[in-house]
């Protein structure tokens, strides 16, 4: 019996060992969210709204290059996941580009500009945030 393809699924992969997807760490992008699942018996599942991603970093060690994988670090405005790592994924440059385009698209759709994302972390103004953008921490 053939599996039904999810029309909202843009990308999915697993953490890879020696280039093979044999782990229980899964990543996927559906609609406006990135999903992360880890574990076999004890499972942890997390999701991240794409517009909350502030920066995307791609790193590839020599070993990762040999096996055609790489690791992407997402720096976010999310309190629970300020830094989310997608480890040892296939075609990392294409995934980085896809994430960047989807983040920009989602921000445009929601009409969120850069200045509205500035100051979203607790590191600004000694832990005080300027939520309305008037220059005065709320």
Rosetta constraint file for C-alpha pairs under 8 A:
AtomPair CA 8 CA 30 HARMONIC 5.28 0.50
AtomPair CA 8 CA 31 HARMONIC 5.54 0.50
AtomPair CA 9 CA 28 HARMONIC 7.39 0.50
AtomPair CA 9 CA 29 HARMONIC 6.07 0.50
AtomPair CA 9 CA 30 HARMONIC 4.57 0.50
AtomPair CA 9 CA 31 HARMONIC 6.94 0.50
AtomPair CA 10 CA 28 HARMONIC 7.56 0.50
AtomPair CA 10 CA 29 HARMONIC 5.51 0.50
AtomPair CA 10 CA 30 HARMONIC 5.79 0.50
AtomPair CA 10 CA 31 HARMONIC 7.47 0.50
AtomPair CA 11 CA 28 HARMONIC 5.41 0.50
AtomPair CA 11 CA 29 HARMONIC 5.24 0.50
AtomPair CA 11 CA 30 HARMONIC 7.42 0.50
AtomPair CA 11 CA 95 HARMONIC 7.99 0.50
AtomPair CA 12 CA 26 HARMONIC 7.42 0.50
AtomPair CA 12 CA 27 HARMONIC 5.50 0.50
AtomPair CA 12 CA 28 HARMONIC 4.03 0.50
AtomPair CA 12 CA 29 HARMONIC 6.45 0.50
AtomPair CA 13 CA 21 HARMONIC 7.72 0.50
AtomPair CA 13 CA 26 HARMONIC 5.97 0.50
AtomPair CA 13 CA 27 HARMONIC 5.38 0.50
AtomPair CA 13 CA 28 HARMONIC 6.47 0.50
AtomPair CA 13 CA 89 HARMONIC 6.63 0.50
AtomPair CA 13 CA 90 HARMONIC 7.41 0.50
AtomPair CA 14 CA 21 HARMONIC 5.45 0.50
AtomPair CA 14 CA 22 HARMONIC 7.65 0.50
AtomPair CA 14 CA 23 HARMONIC 6.74 0.50
AtomPair CA 14 CA 24 HARMONIC 7.26 0.50
AtomPair CA 14 CA 25 HARMONIC 5.59 0.50
AtomPair CA 14 CA 26 HARMONIC 4.39 0.50
AtomPair CA 14 CA 27 HARMONIC 5.93 0.50
AtomPair CA 14 CA 89 HARMONIC 6.52 0.50
AtomPair CA 15 CA 21 HARMONIC 6.07 0.50
AtomPair CA 15 CA 22 HARMONIC 7.59 0.50
AtomPair CA 15 CA 23 HARMONIC 6.01 0.50
AtomPair CA 15 CA 24 HARMONIC 7.55 0.50
AtomPair CA 15 CA 25 HARMONIC 5.48 0.50
AtomPair CA 15 CA 26 HARMONIC 6.46 0.50
AtomPair CA 15 CA 27 HARMONIC 7.90 0.50
AtomPair CA 15 CA 86 HARMONIC 7.46 0.50
AtomPair CA 15 CA 87 HARMONIC 5.69 0.50
AtomPair CA 15 CA 88 HARMONIC 5.23 0.50
AtomPair CA 15 CA 89 HARMONIC 5.62 0.50
AtomPair CA 16 CA 20 HARMONIC 4.99 0.50
AtomPair CA 16 CA 21 HARMONIC 4.41 0.50
AtomPair CA 16 CA 22 HARMONIC 6.23 0.50
AtomPair CA 16 CA 23 HARMONIC 6.47 0.50
AtomPair CA 16 CA 69 HARMONIC 7.78 0.50
AtomPair CA 16 CA 87 HARMONIC 7.74 0.50
AtomPair CA 16 CA 88 HARMONIC 5.27 0.50
AtomPair CA 16 CA 89 HARMONIC 6.19 0.50
AtomPair CA 16 CA 90 HARMONIC 7.79 0.50
AtomPair CA 17 CA 21 HARMONIC 6.53 0.50
AtomPair CA 17 CA 22 HARMONIC 6.63 0.50
AtomPair CA 17 CA 23 HARMONIC 7.35 0.50
AtomPair CA 17 CA 88 HARMONIC 7.38 0.50
AtomPair CA 18 CA 67 HARMONIC 6.05 0.50
AtomPair CA 19 CA 67 HARMONIC 4.99 0.50
AtomPair CA 19 CA 68 HARMONIC 6.57 0.50
AtomPair CA 19 CA 69 HARMONIC 6.49 0.50
AtomPair CA 19 CA 88 HARMONIC 7.75 0.50
AtomPair CA 19 CA 90 HARMONIC 7.51 0.50
AtomPair CA 24 CA 37 HARMONIC 7.75 0.50
AtomPair CA 24 CA 38 HARMONIC 5.74 0.50
AtomPair CA 24 CA 39 HARMONIC 5.29 0.50
AtomPair CA 24 CA 40 HARMONIC 5.99 0.50
AtomPair CA 25 CA 36 HARMONIC 7.43 0.50
AtomPair CA 25 CA 37 HARMONIC 5.60 0.50
AtomPair CA 25 CA 38 HARMONIC 4.26 0.50
AtomPair CA 25 CA 39 HARMONIC 6.34 0.50
AtomPair CA 26 CA 36 HARMONIC 5.84 0.50
AtomPair CA 26 CA 37 HARMONIC 5.08 0.50
AtomPair CA 26 CA 38 HARMONIC 6.38 0.50
AtomPair CA 27 CA 34 HARMONIC 7.34 0.50
AtomPair CA 27 CA 35 HARMONIC 5.69 0.50
AtomPair CA 27 CA 36 HARMONIC 4.75 0.50
AtomPair CA 27 CA 37 HARMONIC 6.51 0.50
AtomPair CA 27 CA 86 HARMONIC 7.38 0.50
AtomPair CA 28 CA 34 HARMONIC 5.80 0.50
AtomPair CA 28 CA 35 HARMONIC 5.17 0.50
AtomPair CA 28 CA 36 HARMONIC 6.74 0.50
AtomPair CA 29 CA 33 HARMONIC 5.80 0.50
AtomPair CA 29 CA 34 HARMONIC 4.46 0.50
AtomPair CA 29 CA 35 HARMONIC 6.13 0.50
AtomPair CA 30 CA 34 HARMONIC 6.51 0.50
AtomPair CA 30 CA 35 HARMONIC 7.71 0.50
AtomPair CA 32 CA 49 HARMONIC 6.08 0.50
AtomPair CA 32 CA 50 HARMONIC 5.65 0.50
AtomPair CA 32 CA 51 HARMONIC 7.83 0.50
AtomPair CA 32 CA 102 HARMONIC 7.83 0.50
AtomPair CA 32 CA 106 HARMONIC 6.83 0.50
AtomPair CA 33 CA 47 HARMONIC 6.44 0.50
AtomPair CA 33 CA 48 HARMONIC 5.46 0.50
AtomPair CA 33 CA 49 HARMONIC 4.55 0.50
AtomPair CA 33 CA 50 HARMONIC 5.31 0.50
AtomPair CA 34 CA 47 HARMONIC 5.52 0.50
AtomPair CA 34 CA 48 HARMONIC 5.11 0.50
AtomPair CA 34 CA 49 HARMONIC 6.46 0.50
AtomPair CA 34 CA 50 HARMONIC 6.52 0.50
AtomPair CA 35 CA 45 HARMONIC 7.35 0.50
AtomPair CA 35 CA 46 HARMONIC 5.86 0.50
AtomPair CA 35 CA 47 HARMONIC 4.41 0.50
AtomPair CA 35 CA 48 HARMONIC 6.51 0.50
AtomPair CA 36 CA 45 HARMONIC 5.69 0.50
AtomPair CA 36 CA 46 HARMONIC 5.15 0.50
AtomPair CA 36 CA 47 HARMONIC 6.12 0.50
AtomPair CA 37 CA 43 HARMONIC 6.91 0.50
AtomPair CA 37 CA 44 HARMONIC 5.65 0.50
AtomPair CA 37 CA 45 HARMONIC 4.37 0.50
AtomPair CA 37 CA 46 HARMONIC 6.41 0.50
AtomPair CA 38 CA 43 HARMONIC 5.56 0.50
AtomPair CA 38 CA 44 HARMONIC 5.27 0.50
AtomPair CA 38 CA 45 HARMONIC 6.54 0.50
AtomPair CA 39 CA 43 HARMONIC 4.42 0.50
AtomPair CA 39 CA 44 HARMONIC 6.48 0.50
AtomPair CA 48 CA 52 HARMONIC 7.38 0.50
AtomPair CA 48 CA 78 HARMONIC 7.53 0.50
AtomPair CA 49 CA 53 HARMONIC 7.63 0.50
AtomPair CA 50 CA 99 HARMONIC 7.98 0.50
AtomPair CA 50 CA 102 HARMONIC 7.20 0.50
AtomPair CA 50 CA 103 HARMONIC 5.29 0.50
AtomPair CA 50 CA 106 HARMONIC 6.87 0.50
AtomPair CA 51 CA 103 HARMONIC 5.24 0.50
AtomPair CA 51 CA 104 HARMONIC 7.43 0.50
AtomPair CA 51 CA 106 HARMONIC 5.73 0.50
AtomPair CA 51 CA 107 HARMONIC 5.47 0.50
AtomPair CA 52 CA 76 HARMONIC 5.53 0.50
AtomPair CA 52 CA 77 HARMONIC 5.16 0.50
AtomPair CA 52 CA 78 HARMONIC 6.39 0.50
AtomPair CA 52 CA 103 HARMONIC 7.99 0.50
AtomPair CA 53 CA 74 HARMONIC 6.45 0.50
AtomPair CA 53 CA 75 HARMONIC 6.00 0.50
AtomPair CA 53 CA 76 HARMONIC 4.29 0.50
AtomPair CA 53 CA 77 HARMONIC 6.35 0.50
AtomPair CA 53 CA 103 HARMONIC 6.85 0.50
AtomPair CA 54 CA 74 HARMONIC 7.50 0.50
AtomPair CA 54 CA 75 HARMONIC 5.59 0.50
AtomPair CA 54 CA 76 HARMONIC 5.06 0.50
AtomPair CA 54 CA 77 HARMONIC 6.61 0.50
AtomPair CA 54 CA 117 HARMONIC 7.81 0.50
AtomPair CA 55 CA 74 HARMONIC 5.97 0.50
AtomPair CA 55 CA 75 HARMONIC 5.08 0.50
AtomPair CA 55 CA 76 HARMONIC 6.93 0.50
AtomPair CA 56 CA 72 HARMONIC 6.90 0.50
AtomPair CA 56 CA 73 HARMONIC 5.92 0.50
AtomPair CA 56 CA 74 HARMONIC 4.82 0.50
AtomPair CA 56 CA 75 HARMONIC 6.35 0.50
AtomPair CA 56 CA 96 HARMONIC 6.98 0.50
AtomPair CA 56 CA 100 HARMONIC 7.24 0.50
AtomPair CA 57 CA 72 HARMONIC 5.52 0.50
AtomPair CA 57 CA 73 HARMONIC 5.05 0.50
AtomPair CA 57 CA 74 HARMONIC 6.46 0.50
AtomPair CA 57 CA 96 HARMONIC 7.83 0.50
AtomPair CA 58 CA 70 HARMONIC 7.12 0.50
AtomPair CA 58 CA 71 HARMONIC 5.92 0.50
AtomPair CA 58 CA 72 HARMONIC 4.54 0.50
AtomPair CA 58 CA 73 HARMONIC 6.47 0.50
AtomPair CA 58 CA 92 HARMONIC 7.28 0.50
AtomPair CA 58 CA 93 HARMONIC 7.41 0.50
AtomPair CA 58 CA 96 HARMONIC 7.05 0.50
AtomPair CA 59 CA 70 HARMONIC 6.13 0.50
AtomPair CA 59 CA 71 HARMONIC 5.41 0.50
AtomPair CA 59 CA 72 HARMONIC 6.31 0.50
AtomPair CA 60 CA 64 HARMONIC 5.66 0.50
AtomPair CA 60 CA 65 HARMONIC 6.21 0.50
AtomPair CA 60 CA 69 HARMONIC 7.37 0.50
AtomPair CA 60 CA 70 HARMONIC 4.77 0.50
AtomPair CA 60 CA 71 HARMONIC 6.27 0.50
AtomPair CA 61 CA 65 HARMONIC 6.26 0.50
AtomPair CA 61 CA 70 HARMONIC 7.42 0.50
AtomPair CA 62 CA 66 HARMONIC 6.39 0.50
AtomPair CA 63 CA 67 HARMONIC 6.55 0.50
AtomPair CA 64 CA 68 HARMONIC 5.97 0.50
AtomPair CA 64 CA 69 HARMONIC 4.97 0.50
AtomPair CA 64 CA 70 HARMONIC 5.58 0.50
AtomPair CA 64 CA 88 HARMONIC 7.11 0.50
AtomPair CA 65 CA 69 HARMONIC 6.03 0.50
AtomPair CA 65 CA 70 HARMONIC 7.06 0.50
AtomPair CA 68 CA 90 HARMONIC 6.24 0.50
AtomPair CA 68 CA 91 HARMONIC 6.85 0.50
AtomPair CA 69 CA 88 HARMONIC 5.23 0.50
AtomPair CA 69 CA 89 HARMONIC 5.13 0.50
AtomPair CA 69 CA 90 HARMONIC 4.56 0.50
AtomPair CA 69 CA 91 HARMONIC 6.16 0.50
AtomPair CA 69 CA 92 HARMONIC 6.30 0.50
AtomPair CA 70 CA 87 HARMONIC 6.80 0.50
AtomPair CA 70 CA 88 HARMONIC 4.84 0.50
AtomPair CA 70 CA 89 HARMONIC 5.51 0.50
AtomPair CA 70 CA 90 HARMONIC 6.71 0.50
AtomPair CA 70 CA 91 HARMONIC 7.40 0.50
AtomPair CA 70 CA 92 HARMONIC 5.31 0.50
AtomPair CA 71 CA 85 HARMONIC 6.92 0.50
AtomPair CA 71 CA 86 HARMONIC 5.56 0.50
AtomPair CA 71 CA 87 HARMONIC 4.47 0.50
AtomPair CA 71 CA 88 HARMONIC 5.09 0.50
AtomPair CA 71 CA 89 HARMONIC 6.25 0.50
AtomPair CA 71 CA 92 HARMONIC 6.83 0.50
AtomPair CA 72 CA 85 HARMONIC 5.74 0.50
AtomPair CA 72 CA 86 HARMONIC 5.08 0.50
AtomPair CA 72 CA 87 HARMONIC 6.54 0.50
AtomPair CA 72 CA 92 HARMONIC 7.08 0.50
AtomPair CA 72 CA 96 HARMONIC 7.07 0.50
AtomPair CA 73 CA 83 HARMONIC 6.68 0.50
AtomPair CA 73 CA 84 HARMONIC 5.74 0.50
AtomPair CA 73 CA 85 HARMONIC 4.42 0.50
AtomPair CA 73 CA 86 HARMONIC 6.29 0.50
AtomPair CA 74 CA 83 HARMONIC 5.61 0.50
AtomPair CA 74 CA 84 HARMONIC 5.08 0.50
AtomPair CA 74 CA 85 HARMONIC 6.20 0.50
AtomPair CA 74 CA 86 HARMONIC 7.98 0.50
AtomPair CA 75 CA 82 HARMONIC 5.79 0.50
AtomPair CA 75 CA 83 HARMONIC 4.71 0.50
AtomPair CA 75 CA 84 HARMONIC 6.65 0.50
AtomPair CA 76 CA 81 HARMONIC 6.91 0.50
AtomPair CA 76 CA 82 HARMONIC 4.83 0.50
AtomPair CA 76 CA 83 HARMONIC 6.05 0.50
AtomPair CA 76 CA 84 HARMONIC 7.67 0.50
AtomPair CA 77 CA 81 HARMONIC 7.96 0.50
AtomPair CA 77 CA 82 HARMONIC 6.01 0.50
AtomPair CA 77 CA 117 HARMONIC 7.90 0.50
AtomPair CA 77 CA 120 HARMONIC 5.96 0.50
AtomPair CA 77 CA 121 HARMONIC 6.02 0.50
AtomPair CA 78 CA 82 HARMONIC 5.33 0.50
AtomPair CA 79 CA 121 HARMONIC 7.95 0.50
AtomPair CA 91 CA 95 HARMONIC 6.41 0.50
AtomPair CA 92 CA 96 HARMONIC 6.01 0.50
AtomPair CA 93 CA 97 HARMONIC 6.23 0.50
AtomPair CA 94 CA 98 HARMONIC 6.11 0.50
AtomPair CA 95 CA 99 HARMONIC 6.10 0.50
AtomPair CA 96 CA 100 HARMONIC 6.17 0.50
AtomPair CA 97 CA 101 HARMONIC 6.17 0.50
AtomPair CA 98 CA 102 HARMONIC 6.08 0.50
AtomPair CA 99 CA 103 HARMONIC 6.01 0.50
AtomPair CA 100 CA 104 HARMONIC 6.32 0.50
AtomPair CA 101 CA 105 HARMONIC 6.06 0.50
AtomPair CA 102 CA 106 HARMONIC 5.98 0.50
AtomPair CA 103 CA 107 HARMONIC 6.18 0.50
AtomPair CA 104 CA 108 HARMONIC 6.15 0.50
AtomPair CA 105 CA 109 HARMONIC 6.11 0.50
AtomPair CA 106 CA 110 HARMONIC 6.17 0.50
AtomPair CA 107 CA 111 HARMONIC 5.77 0.50
AtomPair CA 107 CA 112 HARMONIC 4.93 0.50
AtomPair CA 107 CA 113 HARMONIC 7.01 0.50
AtomPair CA 108 CA 112 HARMONIC 6.21 0.50
AtomPair CA 108 CA 113 HARMONIC 7.73 0.50
AtomPair CA 112 CA 116 HARMONIC 6.38 0.50
AtomPair CA 112 CA 117 HARMONIC 7.58 0.50
AtomPair CA 113 CA 117 HARMONIC 6.90 0.50
AtomPair CA 114 CA 118 HARMONIC 6.35 0.50
AtomPair CA 115 CA 133 HARMONIC 7.41 0.50
AtomPair CA 116 CA 131 HARMONIC 7.84 0.50
AtomPair CA 116 CA 132 HARMONIC 7.94 0.50
AtomPair CA 116 CA 133 HARMONIC 6.83 0.50
AtomPair CA 119 CA 124 HARMONIC 5.78 0.50
AtomPair CA 119 CA 129 HARMONIC 5.92 0.50
AtomPair CA 119 CA 130 HARMONIC 6.22 0.50
AtomPair CA 119 CA 131 HARMONIC 7.51 0.50
AtomPair CA 120 CA 124 HARMONIC 7.81 0.50
AtomPair CA 120 CA 129 HARMONIC 6.55 0.50
AtomPair CA 120 CA 130 HARMONIC 7.82 0.50
AtomPair CA 120 CA 131 HARMONIC 7.47 0.50
AtomPair CA 121 CA 127 HARMONIC 7.89 0.50
AtomPair CA 121 CA 129 HARMONIC 7.37 0.50
AtomPair CA 122 CA 126 HARMONIC 7.23 0.50
AtomPair CA 122 CA 127 HARMONIC 4.37 0.50
AtomPair CA 122 CA 128 HARMONIC 6.37 0.50
AtomPair CA 122 CA 129 HARMONIC 6.62 0.50
AtomPair CA 123 CA 127 HARMONIC 5.37 0.50
AtomPair CA 123 CA 128 HARMONIC 7.91 0.50
AtomPair CA 124 CA 128 HARMONIC 6.37 0.50
AtomPair CA 124 CA 129 HARMONIC 6.44 0.50
AtomPair CA 125 CA 129 HARMONIC 6.69 0.50
AtomPair CA 125 CA 137 HARMONIC 7.19 0.50
AtomPair CA 128 CA 137 HARMONIC 5.54 0.50
AtomPair CA 128 CA 138 HARMONIC 6.73 0.50
AtomPair CA 129 CA 137 HARMONIC 4.95 0.50
AtomPair CA 129 CA 138 HARMONIC 5.88 0.50
AtomPair CA 130 CA 134 HARMONIC 7.01 0.50
AtomPair CA 130 CA 135 HARMONIC 6.28 0.50
AtomPair CA 130 CA 136 HARMONIC 5.82 0.50
AtomPair CA 130 CA 137 HARMONIC 4.07 0.50
AtomPair CA 130 CA 138 HARMONIC 5.37 0.50
AtomPair CA 131 CA 137 HARMONIC 7.18 0.50
AtomPair CA 131 CA 138 HARMONIC 6.36 0.50
AtomPair CA 132 CA 138 HARMONIC 7.78 0.50
